[in-house]
Structures are given as structure tokens and as C-alpha cells.
Amino acid sequence: MLFAVAAQEGYYWMVLFAALNSTISLYYYLLLIKEAYIVTPESETATVVITPLQMAGLLPLSAAMLLLGILPTVSTMIQKFLQ
């Protein structure tokens, strides 16, 4: 829809440029999907080990991300408090 509106306004060069870039980015996204779902891995992947120090950092950051994502008004209150 954005491309159609830009074309109606006469920005044909911009529409062409944006369509070309969208096509190129689609190619790269499809490569990722192919690697994730179609290509079988050559070797077994290594297990990720999380140390207690890493866990101590991940837990509060994950909790903050969930809180701010579920209740976006909390971020507004924090912003008003800091001003």
C-alpha cells in the first residue's frame, strides 16, 4: 500500500528503489528460513552452558522485558519519574 501511494504521488524512482531493496532483503530472509527448516546440519550442535553469573544477569533483564512488554504503561511511569 505504501508503494502504491508513493507511485500515485509520482515518486516512481523511490518505488523502484524500494521494490528492489525489498526483493534483495526477501532473498536474504529466505536463506535464513532455508537454513532453519530445510538444510540438515552436518554435525551435532554444541549444548549451551549458562553460568550462574550469566543467569543472574539474564533473569532480571528478562523479567524487565516481560514486564515492560505486557504492561507498557510501566515504562511511561518510569519515564515520568526520571524527568
Secondary structure, 3 states (H helix, E strand, C coil): CHHHHHHHCCCHHHHHHHHHHHHHHHHHHHHHHHHHHCCCCCCCCCCCCCCHHHHHHHHHHHHHHHHHHHCCHHHHHHHHHHC
